Amino acid sequence: MASTFETTFATRQLGNSDLHITAIGYGAWAIGGGNWEFAWGAQDDDESVKTIERAIDSGINWIDTAAIYGLGHSEEVVAKALKNTKQKPYIFTKCSMRWHEDRSIYRSLKAASLQEELENSLRRLNVDTIDLYQIHWPNPDEEIEEGWETLAKFKEQGKVRHIGVSNFNVEQMKRAQKIAPITSLQPPYSLLRRDIEAEILPFCEANNIGVINYSPMLSGLLTGKMTAERVAQMPADDWRKRNPNFNEPKLSHNLKLVELLREIGDEHGVEPGVVAIAWTLRHAAVTAAIVGARRPDQVDGVLPAATFRLSEAELSQIAEFQKTNA
């Protein structure tokens, strides 16, 4: 199923590909549901379908998912949603994280394993070709070359249109480049996770590698909806309960940052999360940001991030806060 999409939002070319994507894309991690290691708690599939439909109908022209999200379930939900949409967005998914029957996770970049993963993803997504197929994590490290060579073969065979990596460092990307060009990198990037600014983003910009950053709102922490009480009430299988940013002493500090984002957002009639996303999109190396949503109204709340941009004065205000509150 090729993408057939008209959007009122401006688009950006993703790296060396012919894909022109909106500044935000729909992230399908949380809709994988509960009962796995990196779950966000239980999720209603009908709600997920409506959420994806809202995102696509609103003009977002790409979806990012992964085989591991919900142990295959996220891809199935995406396929279910796309049966009902007139617009056909680009579909991005990821490989390398697999699971046993007991739902425990293991990692493989072996050719035979990736071949099996690809066929499973094509079947679950109900497509003939995946627009962007990405190595989810560079693990095991010693299998990177075999994994990337395998993805390059998938592209030659026409089963995937473009190939990218996720969570790779510069040295790992250089190893992959010796085998085949990299279309994109998917790294974590937000106001609270800035480590890629030093080496990774400049390398991507210099090598025409598109960047689609994930967790620009740090998994909901910067949305303006998170409180200490809400964190305490999260279900036991929500992985965020184990994340240091959602626990003291970091949580109180992070929520102070959210209040600054709220103050800036209020001047423009947008939510704090929109300000957080726009902050990541200010960087010249960043092509677009992956934005998750579990309900249609959450899509409505973040949609302005497709066009909203921060002024230099507002960027300076945020920088000063981070400097004085480090």
C-alpha positions as CSV (number, residue, x, y, z in Angstrom):
1,M,0.0,0.0,0.0
2,A,1.7,3.2,-1.2
3,S,1.2,6.5,0.6
4,T,-1.5,8.6,-0.9
5,F,-1.7,11.8,1.1
6,E,-2.7,15.4,0.7
7,T,-1.8,17.6,3.7
8,T,-2.2,21.3,4.5
9,F,1.0,21.1,6.6
10,A,4.4,21.9,5.2
11,T,6.6,18.8,4.8
12,R,10.3,18.2,5.0
13,Q,12.4,15.7,3.0
14,L,13.7,12.9,5.1
15,G,17.4,12.5,4.6
16,N,18.4,10.9,1.2
17,S,14.8,9.6,0.6
18,D,12.0,10.7,-1.5
19,L,9.7,10.8,1.6
20,H,8.4,14.3,2.4
21,I,7.0,14.1,6.0
22,T,5.1,16.4,8.2
23,A,7.0,18.0,11.1
24,I,5.2,15.7,13.6
25,G,4.4,12.0,13.1
26,Y,2.1,9.7,15.0
27,G,4.0,7.5,17.5
28,A,2.4,4.1,18.2
29,W,4.4,2.8,21.2
30,A,1.7,3.3,23.9
31,I,-1.1,1.8,21.9
32,G,0.6,-1.6,22.0
33,G,-1.2,-2.1,25.3
34,G,-0.2,-3.7,28.5
35,N,1.5,-6.9,29.8
36,W,4.9,-6.5,28.4
37,E,8.2,-5.1,29.6
38,F,7.9,-1.6,28.2
39,A,4.1,-1.2,28.4
40,W,2.2,2.0,29.3
41,G,-0.6,0.1,30.9
42,A,-3.8,-1.3,29.4
43,Q,-5.1,0.5,26.3
44,D,-8.5,0.2,24.6
45,D,-8.0,-0.8,20.9
46,D,-11.1,1.0,19.7
47,E,-9.8,4.2,21.3
48,S,-6.4,3.6,19.6
49,V,-8.1,3.3,16.2
50,K,-10.0,6.5,16.7
51,T,-6.8,8.3,17.8
52,I,-4.9,7.2,14.7
53,E,-7.8,8.2,12.5
54,R,-7.9,11.6,14.1
55,A,-4.2,12.1,13.5
56,I,-4.3,11.1,9.9
57,D,-7.5,13.0,9.2
58,S,-5.9,16.1,10.8
59,G,-3.0,16.0,8.3
60,I,-0.2,14.0,9.9
61,N,1.2,11.9,7.0
62,W,3.4,9.3,8.8
63,I,3.1,6.7,11.5
64,D,6.0,5.2,13.5
65,T,5.6,1.9,15.2
66,A,7.7,-1.2,15.9
67,A,7.3,-4.9,16.0
68,I,8.1,-5.0,19.8
69,Y,5.4,-2.5,20.8
70,G,2.8,-4.6,22.5
71,L,4.6,-7.7,21.1
72,G,3.2,-7.2,17.6
73,H,-0.1,-5.7,18.8
74,S,0.7,-2.0,17.9
75,E,1.3,-3.0,14.2
76,E,-2.0,-4.8,14.2
77,V,-3.9,-1.8,15.6
78,V,-2.3,0.5,13.0
79,A,-3.4,-1.8,10.2
80,K,-6.9,-1.9,11.6
81,A,-7.1,1.9,11.7
82,L,-5.8,2.4,8.2
83,K,-8.6,0.2,6.8
84,N,-10.9,3.2,7.5
85,T,-8.8,6.1,6.5
86,K,-9.1,7.7,3.0
87,Q,-5.5,9.1,3.3
88,K,-2.8,6.5,3.4
89,P,0.2,7.7,5.4
90,Y,3.8,6.5,5.3
91,I,4.4,3.5,7.6
92,F,7.6,3.3,9.5
93,T,8.4,0.3,11.7
94,K,11.4,-1.2,13.5
95,C,13.1,-4.5,14.0
96,S,15.7,-6.3,16.2
97,M,13.7,-6.7,19.5
98,R,11.9,-10.0,19.6
99,W,10.1,-12.0,22.3
100,H,9.7,-15.6,23.6
101,E,6.4,-17.3,24.3
102,D,6.6,-16.2,27.9
103,R,6.7,-12.6,26.6
104,S,10.3,-12.0,27.7
105,I,12.4,-9.9,25.2
106,Y,15.6,-10.8,23.4
107,R,17.5,-9.1,20.6
108,S,18.9,-10.3,17.3
109,L,20.3,-8.7,14.1
110,K,20.9,-12.1,12.5
111,A,19.7,-12.3,8.8
112,A,17.3,-15.1,9.4
113,S,15.8,-13.4,12.4
114,L,15.3,-10.1,10.5
115,Q,13.8,-11.9,7.6
116,E,11.2,-13.5,9.9
117,E,10.6,-10.2,11.6
118,L,10.0,-8.4,8.2
119,E,7.5,-11.0,7.0
120,N,5.7,-10.8,10.3
121,S,5.5,-7.0,10.2
122,L,4.3,-6.9,6.6
123,R,1.6,-9.4,7.6
124,R,0.5,-7.5,10.7
125,L,0.5,-4.2,9.0
126,N,-1.2,-5.6,5.9
127,V,1.1,-3.9,3.5
128,D,3.3,-5.1,0.6
129,T,6.1,-2.6,1.3
130,I,7.2,-0.7,4.4
131,D,8.2,2.9,3.7
132,L,11.0,3.1,6.3
133,Y,12.4,0.0,8.0
134,Q,14.7,0.7,11.0
135,I,17.0,-1.2,13.3
136,H,15.5,-0.5,16.6
137,W,18.6,-0.9,18.8
138,P,22.2,-1.6,17.9
139,N,22.2,-4.8,19.9
140,P,24.0,-7.1,19.8
141,D,26.7,-4.7,18.7
142,E,28.7,-7.4,17.0
143,E,25.8,-8.1,14.7
144,I,25.3,-4.6,13.4
145,E,27.0,-5.3,10.1
146,E,25.0,-8.4,9.4
147,G,21.8,-6.6,10.3
148,W,22.4,-3.6,8.1
149,E,23.5,-5.7,5.2
150,T,20.3,-7.6,5.6
151,L,18.2,-4.4,5.6
152,A,20.0,-3.2,2.5
153,K,19.0,-6.5,0.8
154,F,15.4,-6.0,1.8
155,K,15.5,-2.6,0.1
156,E,17.0,-4.1,-3.1
157,Q,14.2,-6.7,-3.1
158,G,11.6,-3.9,-2.8
159,K,10.1,-5.1,0.5
160,V,11.1,-1.8,2.1
161,R,11.5,1.6,0.4
162,H,14.1,3.1,2.7
163,I,16.2,1.9,5.7
164,G,17.2,3.7,8.9
165,V,18.6,3.2,12.4
166,S,17.4,4.0,15.9
167,N,19.5,4.7,19.0
168,F,22.8,4.4,17.1
169,N,25.9,6.4,18.1
170,V,28.2,8.0,15.5
171,E,30.7,5.1,15.5
172,Q,27.9,2.6,14.8
173,M,26.5,4.8,12.0
174,K,29.9,5.0,10.4
175,R,30.1,1.2,10.5
176,A,26.7,0.9,8.8
177,Q,27.6,3.6,6.1
178,K,30.4,1.4,4.9
179,I,27.7,-1.1,3.8
180,A,24.8,1.1,2.6
181,P,23.6,4.7,3.1
182,I,21.5,5.6,6.1
183,T,18.2,7.4,5.4
184,S,17.4,8.3,9.0
185,L,18.3,8.1,12.6
186,Q,15.6,7.9,15.3
187,P,17.1,9.1,18.7
188,P,15.6,10.2,21.9
189,Y,15.7,14.0,22.1
190,S,13.9,16.5,24.4
191,L,14.6,19.3,26.8
192,L,15.6,16.7,29.4
193,R,17.6,14.5,27.1
194,R,20.1,16.6,25.1
195,D,23.2,14.3,24.8
196,I,22.8,13.9,21.0
197,E,23.5,17.6,20.4
198,A,27.3,17.2,20.9
199,E,28.2,14.7,18.2
200,I,25.2,12.8,16.8
201,L,23.1,15.7,15.4
202,P,26.1,17.4,13.7
203,F,27.1,14.1,12.1
204,C,23.6,13.5,10.8
205,E,23.4,17.0,9.4
206,A,26.8,16.6,7.7
207,N,25.8,13.2,6.2
208,N,22.3,14.0,5.0
209,I,20.8,11.6,7.5
210,G,17.3,12.6,8.5
211,V,16.5,12.8,12.2
212,I,13.1,11.8,13.6
213,N,13.4,12.2,17.3
214,Y,11.3,10.2,19.7
215,S,9.9,11.2,23.2
216,P,10.1,15.0,22.6
217,M,7.6,15.3,25.5
218,L,9.6,12.7,27.5
219,S,6.9,10.1,27.4
220,G,4.2,12.5,28.7
221,L,6.2,14.2,31.4
222,L,6.3,17.6,29.5
223,T,2.7,17.6,28.4
224,G,1.4,19.7,31.2
225,K,-0.9,16.9,32.3
226,M,1.6,15.0,34.6
227,T,1.6,15.4,38.3
228,A,3.2,13.6,41.2
229,E,-0.3,12.2,42.1
230,R,-0.8,10.9,38.5
231,V,2.6,9.2,38.6
232,A,1.7,7.5,41.9
233,Q,-1.5,6.2,40.3
234,M,0.1,4.7,37.2
235,P,-0.6,1.0,36.7
236,A,2.1,-1.4,37.9
237,D,3.0,-2.4,34.3
238,D,3.6,1.3,33.2
239,W,7.4,1.4,32.5
240,R,7.5,5.1,33.5
241,K,7.2,4.2,37.1
242,R,10.8,2.9,37.0
243,N,12.1,5.9,35.1
244,P,14.2,8.4,37.2
245,N,12.7,11.4,35.5
246,F,9.3,10.3,36.9
247,N,10.6,9.9,40.4
248,E,12.1,12.3,43.0
249,P,14.3,14.2,43.2
250,K,14.1,14.7,39.4
251,L,10.3,14.8,39.2
252,S,9.8,18.1,41.1
253,H,12.5,19.8,39.1
254,N,11.0,18.6,35.8
255,L,7.5,19.8,36.7
256,K,9.0,23.3,37.3
257,L,10.2,23.2,33.7
258,V,6.7,22.3,32.6
259,E,5.4,25.4,34.3
260,L,7.7,27.6,32.2
261,L,6.5,25.7,29.1
262,R,3.0,26.4,30.2
263,E,3.7,30.1,30.7
264,I,5.2,30.3,27.2
265,G,2.4,28.3,25.6
266,D,-0.3,30.3,27.3
267,E,0.9,33.4,25.3
268,H,0.1,31.5,22.1
269,G,-2.9,29.4,23.2
270,V,-1.0,26.1,23.0
271,E,-0.3,23.4,25.6
272,P,3.1,22.9,27.3
273,G,3.7,19.8,25.2
274,V,3.5,21.8,22.0
275,V,6.3,24.1,23.3
276,A,8.4,21.0,24.2
277,I,8.0,19.5,20.7
278,A,8.7,22.9,19.1
279,W,11.9,23.2,21.1
280,T,13.2,19.9,19.5
281,L,12.2,21.0,16.0
282,R,14.2,24.2,16.3
283,H,17.4,22.2,15.6
284,A,18.4,22.3,12.0
285,A,19.4,18.6,12.0
286,V,15.9,17.5,13.2
287,T,13.5,16.6,10.3
288,A,10.5,15.8,12.4
289,A,9.3,14.6,15.8
290,I,7.4,11.5,16.8
291,V,4.5,12.4,19.0
292,G,2.4,9.7,20.8
293,A,-1.2,9.9,21.7
294,R,-3.7,7.5,23.3
295,R,-6.9,9.4,22.8
296,P,-8.3,11.6,20.0
297,D,-8.3,14.7,22.2
298,Q,-4.6,14.2,22.9
299,V,-4.0,14.5,19.1
300,D,-6.0,17.8,19.1
301,G,-3.7,19.1,21.9
302,V,-0.4,18.4,20.2
303,L,-1.5,19.1,16.6
304,P,-0.4,22.8,16.7
305,A,3.2,21.5,17.0
306,A,3.1,20.8,13.3
307,T,3.3,24.6,12.7
308,F,4.2,26.3,16.0
309,R,7.7,27.7,16.3
310,L,9.4,29.4,19.2
311,S,10.9,32.8,19.0
312,E,14.6,33.5,19.8
313,A,13.4,35.3,23.0
314,E,11.5,32.3,24.1
315,L,14.3,29.9,23.3
316,S,16.6,32.2,25.4
317,Q,14.1,32.1,28.3
318,I,14.1,28.3,28.3
319,A,17.9,28.2,28.0
320,E,18.3,30.5,31.0
321,F,15.9,28.4,33.1
322,Q,17.9,25.2,32.3
323,K,21.2,27.0,33.1
324,T,20.0,28.3,36.5
325,N,18.2,25.1,37.4
326,A,20.8,22.6,36.3
